[in-house]
Amino acid sequence: MTSRLHERRRWLGLAGTGCLLLLAGCKGDSPPSARVLPETPQDDPPIHVTGCENTSIDPGRVTLHRLNRAEYDATVRDLLGDTTHPARAFPVDDHGYGFDNNADVLSLSPLLMEKYASAAEALIESAWTRGTLSTCALDAARPEPCARDILSRFARRAWRRPVTPEEVDRLLRPLALAKQHGDPPEVGVKLALRSVLVSPHFLFRVETDPEPGSKTPHKVSAFELASRLSYFLWSSMPDEALLQAAEQNKLRTPKELEAQVRRMLADPKAQALVSNFAGQWLFTRALDSAEPDPTLYGAFNDTLRRAMRQETELVFQEFLTSDHKLKDLVDAPFTFVNDALAAHYGLPLPGSTTPQRVDLSEHPERRGIFGHGSLLTVTSNSDRTSPVQRGVWVLEQLLCSAPPPPPPNVEGLPPPVNPSMTMKERMALHRSLPQCQGCHRMMDPLGLALENYDPIGRWRLKEVSGAPVDATGDLPDGNVLNGGADMRRFVKADPKLPECMTEHLLTYALGRGTSEADECAVRLIAATAEARGGRLSDYILAIVLSDHFTSRRGDTEAQSP
């Protein structure tokens, strides 16, 4: 389970992008009956994972976790009612292990700190003008009691934990400073409020270790667990109900954690899992930068781009709130299309400009994620399909079997020897090169099985050249994948699928990459989720209830010599 980011960037050509102010211390076919989160059996049977019986689980550690842009915007929305998305002006976050919430790559530059300071000033001014911060009336003669109340309440929510009297005392210092300069009390209070938003306790998700250099795992605090839960499911701060549960120490029981997960997944804020987790795991975010060649694929436009994204997001959303098994994402017998996307796919028009749920019983070629135009477009080149990109996506995102990086100075796919060559024949010619054989033996068959889909996701029987599509993929073991239907069966039957889905979800939940040390934990979580029913909600619960989510250890590399 080594890092797959570098390999993905080289294979897919998706190159990534590129002092703290310590004032306060450090409609259509109806879906099946939805159940927001199935009740969990009272007594789950014990799960045994072969080869891990005597392995002690190391929950690992997470680097001090800076809020990424999506988390910052969601947090100030819930804290201040701000919907201006100030983080859009921040530098773009880098990615690690496929996600932009990986703590190890979320650095803090001087430019970003300047952006934080500017955003804090604008956010506090706006909130003060709207009256969302006033819990009392500031008395010009004796402003401290009211100022203390305002700051105590605000810092508790912003820092996602109780604040100490000493911390509030430090926050009150600008009040005295304002008085010395002859300014009204509100000037000092607003300055103090701004300091809360540039404190590391707001900008970072702070987790502490009683013994920073110890290898011994320990439970994270109730408030740290509340933040882990809220940023996993909502990409935002804990709400009052979650903070109160932490204050009452209720989050220590599995029953309460399950109740909180059910409640939180029923909340509209759980859309963050669709946008931020599925958006990166299923590559719908990459659709924004997809630019098919307009001379060859002029049918592609922003209306289709939007409809494709909505299709994948709505399908994933249904998996989040229903009884579908997560593995059924591979061959789900339904999708969501509007008239434009239905026409693009060759499906009956639903009679709507907004996406409608449609049954795919009569159109099996569109079943599951492999029939989605979003995925098929982002894993293609601008002028042709790319069996390599499509194959690598399957290997990395569904089977966690990333190929090694390509050898240096390797040439791309050569032009066809004659115009009638099929993509499969061209790939075979490329694969004949000794340095290309190893990796392409597994990548190519998976991608070639999807050759009936053109670079913008339309079904086709002929290639641009007029040559008939050959959508057969010859696997290394001698078996042949004959088109997308075989691909769906092959992937769904692979025993690595549940563990791979777990690995991606756990990576996102923790904000850190996994390694070989996490293998038994990943296998145990996957087995637990499948035993509970195999729904997406079961995977989420299995992660939340795991030691990896509720515990951590110190940084053994940080010990003094």
C-alpha positions, 0 to 999 in steps of 0.5 A: 500500500505504497503511495500511488500519487506519483504513479497516477500522475505519470500514467494519467498525466494529471500533474498536481498543483503545484509564522502563525499569529499566536495571539491565543496559543497554540423526480423520475423513476423513484429510488428504492425505499431509502434507509438513511442508515441501517440499524446495526445488529446488537451483537456483531459476530467476531471477525477473524482475518486470516494472517492477522490473528496475532498482529497488534493494530497500530493506529498510526499518527496523523500530522498536524492537520491544516484545514484545506480549502473545502474544509475552511469554507464549510467551517466558516459557513457553519461558524459564521453563516458565511457563504462567500467561499473565501478559500477560493482565493487561497492557493490550491491545496496539493494532493497526497494518496489521491486526496486533498485532505492529506495532512502531510501535504497541507503546508502553510506558506507566508502567502496563505497566512496573509490570505488567512488574515485578510479572510479573518478580517472580512469574515468578522466584519461581515458577521459583526454587521449582521449581528451574528456574533453579539450575545450581549450588549457591550457596555462602553464603561464596563465592556469586559463581561460581555466581551468575555462571553462573546469570545468564550462562546465563539472560541469554543465553537471555532476551536472545536473544544472548551476554552480555558479562562487563561485562553480567554484572558489572552483573547481579551488583550486587544480590548485594553489596547483599543481603550488605550487608543481611544477606540470603542470596545467593539474594535478590540472585540473584533480584533480578538475575534479575528485572532481566533480565526488565525489561531492554529487552534482554528486553522489546524485540527489539533490532536495531542499525545500525552507522550509525543515519542511513545509507540503506545496507542492511546484514544484521542480525546472526545473533542478530537474524535468529534472533529475527526467525525465531523470533518470525515462526514461533513468536511466541517466543524462539529455542530452543537449536538456533537460538541455536547456529546463530547462534553458529556463524554458520550462518544466513547460508546459504540452505540453513541458513535453509531447514533451520531453517524446516522444523524450526520449522514441524514444531514444535508451537510453529508453532501460533502462526502459526495463532493469531496470523497467521491469527487476525488475517488471517482474523478468527477472533479477532474471533469472540470479540466477535461477538454475533448478535441472540439473538431472531433468531439464537438458534441461535448459542451458545458451542459454535458459536463454538468450533467455527467458530474450530476449523474455520478454524484447522484448515484453515489448519493443514493448509495450513501442513503440506501441499502445498495451494497457498495460493490454494486456501484460497479454494475448499478442498474439505475442512473440519473440523466436529463434529456441532454445526457440521455440523448448523448447516451442513446437512452429514452428521454426522461422529459426534463432538464434536471437529472431523473432517476432511470432504470437501466434494465433495457440498457445494460451498457450503461450500468454502473460507474463504467457507463458514466460519461464522467469517468469515460471522459476524464480517462481519455485523451483529447482526441482518442480513448486511452486504454492505459488511463482507463485500465490504470483507473480500475487498478488504482481506484478499485483494486489498489494494484497500481502498476509501477511508474513507466520507465524513463524516456518511454515513448507514447502510443505510436501512430497507426501503421495503417488507418484501419488499425484498431486500438487493440492492434496499436496497443499490441504493437506498443506492448511488444516493446520489452520495456513496456510488456510487464505493466501493460499486460494487466492495464491494457485488457481492462481498458480495452474492454471499455473500447465501445465507449468513445472519448466523451462516453458515447457508445460506438461500434466503430472507431474514428478511422472506421475500423470496427471496435475490438473491445476484448481484453486478453488477461495474463491468465488466458481469460478474455474480457469481452466488453464492459459486461465482462469487465463489470463481472471481473471487477466485482468478483475480485476479492481485492475490491472491498479492501480497496474501497476500504483503503480509499475511504480510510485514507480520506477519513484519517487524512493520511496515507496507508502503508503495509502497517495498516494492511490488517486494519484495512482487511478487518474493517472491510470484513466487518463492513461486509459482514454488516451488509456491505453498504456504504454506511456499513463501511463508514461505521466500520471505520468510525468504530475502528481503533484506527479512527478512535486512536493514535500514537505519538511520532516515534521519529520525533524522539530526542536522540 
